[in-house]
Amino acid sequence: MRKMVCPQCKVGALFVKNEQGERLAVYVSDKGEIVPKEATASLEGYDLSDIYCFSCSWHGNPKRLVKY
């Protein structure tokens, strides 16, 4: 499985946020599936429509990520 990367800096270090502002590290598969980096973590309560890059200031829709 290939991972998608940030369209701005080409780094795969991504996260999502919940209503409290807590971050959860994730990666996005080449099929567009958002997967938590920790196998025991749950995506419940997190906004999956907006994804953030740890490396730069980019954030947006996961569909805007690119294959590298």
C-alpha positions as CSV (number, residue, x, y, z in Angstrom):
1,M,0.0,0.0,0.0
2,R,1.3,3.4,-0.9
3,K,0.7,6.5,1.3
4,M,-0.4,9.9,0.1
5,V,1.7,13.0,1.0
6,C,1.2,16.7,1.5
7,P,0.8,18.5,-1.8
8,Q,2.9,21.4,-0.5
9,C,6.0,19.8,1.2
10,K,5.6,16.1,0.0
11,V,5.8,14.8,3.6
12,G,3.5,12.0,4.8
13,A,3.3,13.2,8.5
14,L,-0.4,14.1,8.8
15,F,-3.0,14.5,11.5
16,V,-6.7,15.1,12.2
17,K,-8.3,17.1,15.0
18,N,-11.4,16.6,17.1
19,E,-13.7,19.3,18.6
20,Q,-11.3,19.8,21.6
21,G,-8.4,20.4,19.3
22,E,-6.7,17.1,20.1
23,R,-4.5,15.7,17.4
24,L,-4.3,12.2,16.1
25,A,-1.5,11.1,13.8
26,V,-2.8,9.4,10.6
27,Y,-1.7,8.4,7.2
28,V,-3.9,8.3,4.0
29,S,-3.7,5.3,1.7
30,D,-3.5,5.7,-2.0
31,K,-7.2,4.6,-2.1
32,G,-8.1,7.6,0.1
33,E,-8.6,5.7,3.3
34,I,-7.6,7.6,6.5
35,V,-5.8,5.2,8.9
36,P,-4.5,6.0,12.5
37,K,-0.8,5.5,12.8
38,E,-1.4,3.6,16.1
39,A,-3.3,0.4,15.5
40,T,-5.3,0.8,18.8
41,A,-6.4,4.4,18.1
42,S,-9.9,5.2,16.9
43,L,-11.0,7.8,14.5
44,E,-14.3,8.3,16.3
45,G,-15.0,12.0,17.1
46,Y,-12.3,13.3,14.7
47,D,-13.1,15.5,11.7
48,L,-12.0,13.5,8.7
49,S,-13.0,16.2,6.1
50,D,-10.0,18.3,7.0
51,I,-6.5,16.9,7.3
52,Y,-3.3,18.8,8.5
53,C,0.4,18.4,7.8
54,F,2.8,18.2,10.7
55,S,5.7,19.5,8.6
56,C,4.2,22.7,7.0
57,S,1.2,24.9,7.4
58,W,-0.9,23.1,4.8
59,H,-4.4,21.8,5.6
60,G,-7.3,20.8,3.5
61,N,-9.4,18.0,2.1
62,P,-7.7,14.6,2.0
63,K,-8.6,14.3,-1.7
64,R,-6.0,17.1,-2.4
65,L,-3.1,14.9,-1.2
66,V,-0.8,13.6,-3.8
67,K,0.9,10.2,-4.6
68,Y,4.7,10.4,-4.2
